[in-house]
């Protein structure tokens, strides 16, 4: 290693992994989680800023949903270049830069967050927070390259879960501010985060590494974009991560708009779902490591459909208690599905390599190459699900004054996701069955552990 660049990296080699690979990978994972955590908090900033925006701001509920949607769509689109930046600049280098970039939207929000600011200015500042959404894509691409296939479900789940938990953390910080200082002090939230952004960047500079093999493979993105499984998995990820981020951003505003909760009442509830969904994401990855990502994802979508049905019934009956139970179940299941769907990605591409006649490290390298590149595209499309959720809520409240219509649409979408998972990844093999000790048991063909 020279200048924080690691020239040779072979995590599938047991001797290499046990002697030094695992120690290095875990260290990079720890500080990747820290940076991604702050990124998610800043990306979800406007999900809590709208709780501070009382009548004196002159922004109606539809306008607030649009503010949230703006941050969502920018964060989704920017994930594509963030993914490729890892190969271009190195994982450590890009983590430093992307962490420091979070100072821009946080500082801008600090300056404009007061009554009398124009709605157009709020939109522009909300768009800036999208850079926090990009951190997920670069972080996942980077960490994917550090771990062997047999540990990717756990590692990617922990990396993403630690990042996702940035959403409930900023909601808890806001709850503390509203409960102590009142809803007239949104700048206190922003002031808390500015020094933590600097800490994340410094930690990345001191303790993270760049992988030269990843930097030398900038052509993988084109191959990943041509593979149909990239887009099939992106569709499924809309149902899991799109749901998680969309509901996380909209939950408090839905409680205020549909159930008449005050900012403090809404803030005291909004963090619960994202917190549970974040904590369970590594569990989804671990279950996928053991039983197969496709199986866990299939049953997960069935559960999400059932939970949505309960939310629809609660919305019609105006039952806050049932609504909260169903909505929190959606958060838990979306978090579980986030872990299982991301576990599927490296398995799909390594199994394709085996089907093409590759073996050993050649197959593992092919799987790392394509899965790392595809994750950015999948993450970007999946995040657009959050935009769709917020726009659906906006339209539903504008036309009917309730979110019931939006939830009915979500229920139909989960049914489609369930059907696609079964048809493509469980009904029949999508690649030639092959068994490797690292990824399958003797009784199961390779595709079963996708």
N, C-alpha and C positions, 0 to 999 in steps of 0.2 A: 504494500500500500504506500502510495506516494502522493502527497498533496491531497489527501482525503479521497483518492481514487483507488478502488480495488480492481486490479487487472484480471484476475482469475476468480471465477465464482461457480461452484458446482455443488449446489445443496443436495442433489440426489445421491452424491457419493457419501456413504455412511461415515467413512473415516474423516473426510473433510468436515462434515456436518458436526460430528461429535467433538472433534479437536478444536475447531475455531469458528465454524460457520454458524452454529446455533447462537453462540454468544454475541456475535456481530449482528445477526439478524434480529435478535430480541432487543438489542440496544437501539437499533434503527427503528424498530416497531414502536418502542416507548416514546421516542421524541416525534415520530410521525403522528402518533395519536394526539399528542399535545398540540401540535400545529393544526391538525385537522379539527380538533375540538374547538379551538378558538375560531377557525374558519366557519364552522357551522353556526356558532353563536352569532357571528357578524352577519352571515347570510340570513338568519332568521330574525335579525334585529327589528324589522318592521312589523313582525307578528306581535311584538310587545310595544313598540312605539305607538301603534294605533290605539292601545289601551289607555295611553296618556292623552290622546287627542279628544278632548271633550268638545262640547258645542262651540266653544270660542274659537276652535280651529276652522270651523265652517266646512268640514268634510263629512259627507253622509256615509252610511254603511257600504254602499256600492263603490264609492270612491276609495274607501279603506281596503276593500277586497282587491281593487285594482292596484293599489300600492303594493300589497303583498304579492300579487301576481307578477308585477314588474320585476321585483327582486327574484322571484322564482325563475322566470324565463331567462333572465340574464345569467343567472347561476347555472342553468341547464346548458345554454349555448356555449358558454365559456369553458365548459368541461372538455370540449374537443381539443382546443389548442393546449390546454393544461396537460392533457394526457401525453401529447406528443412532445411537450417541453421537457419531460423527464429524459427521453432519448436524446434530445438536442443539447440539454445543458447539464444533465446529471440530477439524480434525485435529491441529494443534499443541497446542491446549489439552488435548485428551483424551490425547495422548501423554504430556504432563507428568504428568497425574493418574494415568494407568494405570501409569506407571513408578514413581511414588512408592508406589502401592498395593502393589507387590511387597515393600516393607519389612515388611508385615504377616505374610505366610506365612513369610518368611525368619527374621524375629525370633522368631515363635512356635516354629518348628522348633528354633531355637537354644536356647530355654528348655526344651523337653521331650525332646530327643534324649538319653536315658539309660535304662539298665535300671531297671525298676520303674515306669515310666510306663504307665498303663493303655492297653489297646488302643483303647478308645473315644476317648481323647485323641489318639492317633496318627491315627485316622480323621478327627477334626475338623481337625487341622492339615494333613493331606494334602488335605482338601477345600479349604482356604484356598489351596493352591498352584494351584488351578484358574484363579485370576485371571491367571496367566501365560499360559494358553492363550487367553484373550480378546484379548490384545495382537495376535495374528496377524490376527484379523478386522478390527479397527479399522485396523491398519497397511495391510493389503491394500486395504481400501476407500478409504483416504486416498490411497495411491500410485496406484491405478487412475485417479483423477481428474486426476493431474498429467501423465500421459503420453499421447501420441497413439496411436491404435490400432496403427499399424505398429511401435511400440516396446513395446507392453504385454507381449508374451511375455517379452522380455528383462528389462524393468523389474520385472514381477511375479515372475519367476523369481529375479532377483537379490535382491529384497526378501525373498521367502520363504526362499530358500536361505540367505541370511545369518542369518535368524531360526532356521531349522531347525538350523543348525550349533551353536546353543546347547546342543543335546542332547549331541553328542559332547564339546563343550568341558567341560561340567560332569562328564562321565564321565572325561575326562582329568585334571581337577583332583582328582577322587576317587581315581583311580589313583595320582596323585602322593602324596596324603595317606596312603593305605593302604600304599604302598610305602616311605614314609619314616617316618611317625609311627605307623603301625599302624591296624588296624580299630577301635580303641577311641577314635578322635578324630574323630567326624563333625562336631563343631562347628567345626573348622578350615575345612571346606568352606563353611559358612554365613558364617563371619567374612570370608572372601575376597569373597563376593558382596555383602555389605551396602554397602560404599562404591561399588561399580560401579553399583548401582541409583541412587544419588544422582547419579553422573556422567551417566548416561543421561537423567535428568530435567532436569538443568541444561543439557545440550547441546540438548535439545528446546526448552527455553525460549529459548535464545539464538539458535538457527539454523533453526528450523522455521517454517512459515507455515500460516495457515488460509485455505481457499478459500471465499469468500462464496457462489459459485454452488452449492456442495455443501450449505452450511448452509441455503440457501433452498429446498431440495428435500426436505423431510422426508416427503413422501407416496410416494416411490418404493418403499418397502418393501412396501406393500400391493400395488402392481402387480407387483413381482417375485414375491411369494408366490403370486399367481394364475397365473403363467406356468408351464406344465408343464415347460419346459426347466430351470427352477431346480431342480426335484426330480429330473429325470433326471441332471443334472450332479452333484447332491448324492449320488446313488447311485453314480456312477462315482468320485466323490472319496472315498467310503468305501474303494474298492479301492486307491486310490493313497495319499492322505495317511493314511487310517485304518490302512493297513498300516504306513506309515512310523512313525507315532507309537506304534502298538500294539507293533510289534516293538522299537522303541527302548526303550520302557519295560520290556519283558519279557525282552529278550535275556539280560542278565546272570543273571536269576533262572532262566531255562531252563537255562543252562549249569551253574549250581549244582545245580539239582534233578535234571536228567536225566543230566548227565555228571559229577557229583560234583566240580565245580571249586571251589577255595577262593575266598574273596572277592578276593584279589589276582589269582589266575588269571582269574577272571571279568572283573574290572575291566580287565585287560590286553587283553581281546578285545572288550568290549562297545562301545567307542568307534568301532571301525573301520567297521562298517556304517553307523551314523548319519552319520559324517563323510563317507563317500563319497556317501551318498544326498543329503546337504545340498549338497555341492560340485557335484553333477551337475544339481541342479534348474534353475539358469539355462540349462544346455545343453538341457534339455527344452523350456524356453520358446523358446530361439533356434531349435531345430529345428522347433518348431511354427510360429514366425513364417515359416519358409522353406517348409515342406512341408505345413503344415496340422495343427492340433492333433488332429483326429480320427484322421488316419492314424497319427501317432506314438502316440497313446493305444491304438489297436487293436493294433499290433504290440507295444506295451509290455505289455498284458495277456496276450498270447500268451507273451511271455518270462517273466512272473511265474508263469504256470501251469506252464511247463517247470521253472523254478527250484524251485517248490514240490514238484513231482514228485520232484526230486532230494533235497529235504529229507525227504520222506516215506520214500524208500528208505534214506537215511542214518539216520533215526530207527529204522527197523525193524532195520537191521543194526548199530546202535550204533556208527556210524563218525563220530567227531568231525570228522575232516578233511573228509569229503564234506559233512557237516552245515554246517560253517563256510563252505565255498565256496558252497553253495546259499543259505544264509541271507544272506550278504553280497551275493550276486547279487540277492536280493529287495530289500535296502536300495537298491542302485543303481537297480534298475528302478522301485521305488516313488518314488524321488526324481525320476527322469526323467519319470515319469507325472504327478507333482505339477505340474511345469512345463507339460506339454502340456495337461493338463485345464484349468488356470487360464487358459491362452491361449484356449481354446475359448469361455469365457464372454463376454468382450466382443465377439468375432466373431459369436456367435449373435445377440445382441441388436441389433448394428448391421445385420446382414443382414436381420433382421426389419423394422427401420426402412426399409431400402431396399425391401423387398417391399411395405411399406405406402404407398410412394410418396414417402417423405421423401428428401431429397437433401442433400449437402454437410454443413454444420455442424449442421443440424437432425437428420440421421441420426446424426451423431457424438455429439451431445448426448444423444439418446435412448439410444444404446448405453452411454454413460458412466453415465447415470442408472440404468438397469435393471441393468447389470452390477455397478455399485458396491453397490447394495442387495442383489442376489442373493448376492454373495460371502460375506456374513456367514451367510446361511442355509445355503449350500453348505458353508462351512467348519465350521459347527456340526454338521451332519449327518455330514460326512466324519470329523470328530474322534470321533464316536460309534463309528466303526469301530475305533478304538483301544480303546474300552471292550469291544467285542465280542471282540476278540482276547484281551484279558487274561482275560475271563470264560471264553472257550473254553479257554484254557490251564489255568485254575483247575479247570474241570470235568474236563478230560482227565487232569490229574495226580491229581485226587481219585479218579477211577473206574478208571484204568488204570495210573497211575504213570508215564506217558509222555505226550509232547505229540503223538504220531502222529495221534490222532483229530482234534485241532484242525487240524493241517496238511491233512488230507484235506478238512475242511470249507472251509478257505481255498482249496484248489485248485478246488473246485466253484464257489465264489463268483467267482473270477477268470474262469472259463469263462462265467459269466452276464454279467459285465461286458463281456467281449469281444463277446458276441452283441448286447448292447444298443448298444454303440458302433457296430457295423457296421449294425445294423438302423435306427437312428435318424439317424445322422450321415453314413453312407457309402453305404448301399444306395440311397437316393434323396434328393433335396433335401428339406430340412425347411422351407425357405422358398423363395420365388420366386427363381431365379437372377438375380443382378445383379453387375456388375463395377464396382469402383472402383479407381483407381490406387493408393490407399493400402493396399488389403488383398488384391488378387488380381492374378495375372498375366492376360494376355489369353486364355490358353488354358484358364483355369479359372473356373467359376462361383463365386459367393460362398460357397456352402455348403461347397465343397471346402476352403476355408481356415479353416473353423471350428476 
